[in-house]
Amino acid sequence: MTSSEGSSLVSPIDGLLATPASRLPYQQNVLLRSYVLERPQGNVIVYNSPGVSDSAASILALGTPVRLLVNHCHEAMYGQPGLDVPVWIHREDQSEVSASLDVAGVFTDRQMIDDDLEVIPTPGHTAGTASYLWDNGTHRYLFTGDFIWIEDGQWKAVVLDPGLRSDYLDSLALVCSLDFDVLVPWGATEGGPTCDQVAGPAEKHARIGAIIDRVRAGGTR
């Protein structure tokens, strides 16, 4: 992981910038990051975390960001970032997020933001979880929040509500069909990769298929 001179942002993989890590308050070995997407149409931040405020000067030095895309309502626990950026969230998680964040807009369906960034509702972790697929011309990054995260090097689920298990399985099947080559979750366990590049469709299908098998069998991971 490399950093730019004079910047608090680091690059875990070419073309992607990450904020400093923050520990999840109730699971100290889990490190959270936000990511800055440098785009000609306007830079975008994915995920709310303390790193956005910590890196505000470095983020602004790249250009004023046009959106902060929230994956799910739990990101609201960190409150409004110290940066003036419009916050967007899926409508199903809006009410919980609005208690802590100023929400500028909501998503309801699968849609494009310009020609390079896609909003993909993936309910299951929460009712309003939304993943984001960004094509920067070199990689296709899929931002999954906690819906799929990296625990000790393995892709895992986080099933919180048994009533959403069916939605979770449908969302996993959808993600398995997507064309992406880098998984970028909100959090990962300390000491392991923060994002994960896949060699090809076979590896992607195998890793997501293993999650589907565990969740279908009643597991939470």
N, C-alpha and C positions, 0 to 999 in steps of 0.2 A: 504494500500500500504506500503510494507516494504522495507527497504534499507539494503544493505550489509555494515558491519562495514568498514570504511575507503574508501567507494566507493560512487561515485555520482550517480550510477545506483540504481533504485528501482525495486521492483517486484510487479506489479499490480495483478498478478495471478501466482500461482506456475508454475515454468518452463519458465517464460518469464521475461526478463529484459528490463526496459525502461529508457531512458535518462531523464534529467530534462525537464520540459515543457518550450515551447517558445510560446509567443502570436502571433497569426496571425496579421500582420501589419494592415490590413484593416478590421479586425473584432476582436476587442480586447478581447471579451469574449470567443474566441476559442483558446484552448491550443493544441499545436502540440508536438508530441514526435516521436523519433526514437526508434527502438527496436533491441536488440541484441539476436540472436538465438545461443545458445550454442550447438554445434554439434560436434560429433567425427570427421566428415569429414572436419571440419573447420568452425569457427564461421562466421555468416552472419549478416549484419546490414540491416534492412528494414526501408526505408524512410530517406530522407535527411532533416536535421533540424539543428539549432544551437546547439542542445544537443549533436550531435556527436563530435563536437570540444570541448564542455564543459566537456565531459566525456571521452576524448581521453585516458587519463592515465588509467582509470578504464577499458575501453574496451580492451586496450592492455594487461592489467594485466591478462585478461582471455585467451589471445592468439591472435595472429595477425589475424584480420578478412580477409576472402578470397574474399568477395564481399560486395558491398553496392547495394541493390536492390531498384531502384527508381520506385514508382508507376505511377507517371505522371509528365509532364514537369514543373508544377508549383513549384515543390520542388527545381528546379534549382535557384530560386530567392535568396536562401541562399548561393549560390556559393560553391566553392570547400571546403570540410570539412578539418579541421586541423588534418587529419589522412590519412596515405597512404593506400588507399583501392581502388581496382578496382570498377568502377561504371558501372552498367548495367541498361538498359532501353529498352522499346519496340521500335522497329524501327520507328514507326509512330510519336513518340515524340522526336526522336533523334536530329533532327536539332535544335529544340528550346533548348534542354538541353545542347547541345554541345557548345552553346555560353557562358555558365557559368561553366560547369563541364567537366572534362576530361573523356570521355566515353570510357571504355575499351571494351565493347561488347554490342550487341543488341539481343533481342528476336524477333522472328517473329510469332511463333506458340505456342500452348500449349505444354509444355515439362517438363521433370523432371530434377532437379538438384540433383544428387545422388538418393537415394531411399526414401528421406523423405520430399523433398521440391519441390512443383510443381508451375510452372509459368502458369498463366491462363489469357490470354488477355480478358479484359472486357471493350471494348471501350464504350464511352458514355459521361463521364465527359470530357475527351479529346479523340482524335482519338487513342492515344497510351496508354491509361490507362491499366495497367496490375496488377492483383491481385496475391497474393502468398499464397499458402496453405502449412502449415508446420505441420507435424505429429511428435511430440517428444516422442511418446509412451504413453503419458498420456492425452494430448489434441490434437485436430486438430484446429490450429489457422488459421483463414482466414484474411489476411491483404488486406484491400480494399481501402486504401488511402482516397480520398474524394468521391469516387464512391458511397460508403455507409459509412456514418459517424454517430456520435451520437450527436443529438441536444436535450438538455433538457431531456435526457433519452430515446428519440425515435430514431429509425433508420431512416435516411433521405437520399435522393438523393441530388445532386447538378447538375442540368441541366443548362449548360451554352450556348450551341449551339443547337437551335431547329433542325438544320439539322442532329444532332446526336441522336435525340430522339428515332428513331427506333432501332439504335444500343444499346442505353441505355436499352430499354425494353428487347432486346434479351439477353443482358448481365445479367440483373436482373433475367431473367428466368433461365439462366445457373447457376448462383450462388445459386438460390433456390434449384437446383438439387444436389448441392455439399454436401458432408459429412463433416461438420465442427461443432464444439461446442463452439468456442470462436470467436467473431468478434473483430478484432483489427484494427480500422481505424487510419489514420494519425492524425486526430483532433477530439476533442469533446468539447462541451461547458463547461465552468468552473463550478465547483460545482457538476458535474455529473460523471458517470463512464467513465474511459478512454478506457475500453474494456468491452465486454458484453458476459457473458456465457449464452448459451441457454439450456433450460431443455431438449429439444428433437426436432425431426423433425417438430412436429405440431407448436411449437412456432416459429421456423425458417420460416416455410412456411407462417404463419400468418403475421409476421413482414415484410418479403420481399414482400408478396402479397399486403400489405397496400401501400408500396412504388410504386409497379407496378400500382395499381389503380390510385394513384395521378399523376404519370407521364403520364399514358395513357390518363388521363383526361385533360392534358395540363399543369399540375403543374410543378414547378421547384424543389420541395422538396418531 
